[in-house]
């Protein structure tokens, strides 16, 4: 990886943040995290991430609302977006994909699969 990519994790479960942070930093990514969609939008306005990983169920602003806000802003709609969630219903997947979510990973997940997914998206940017 020649460029240091910034990845924003939007997740309110601390143990999940710790696990993902460890794995991403081991791969050389610049890692940031916030606890909900509202804070994620504030982050994006300060610093544009290269990729966003988001849970769906969070307080204040959920992952769907976050994605809706991002795609309505031309500065952010092209940021690769991954849902990492425990929601497994087909309706949840359809709703996410309808919002242009690039990938949908189900918790619990294999960290290696998340890393490969990220690499596939960011590798296409180089």
Secondary structure, 3 states (H helix, E strand, C coil): CCCCCEEEEECCCHHHHHHHHHHHHHCCCEEEEECCHHHHHHHHHHCCCCEEEECCCCCCCCHHHHHHHHHCCCCCCCCEEEEEECCCCHHHHHHHHHCCCCEEEECCCCHHHHHHHHHHHHHCCC
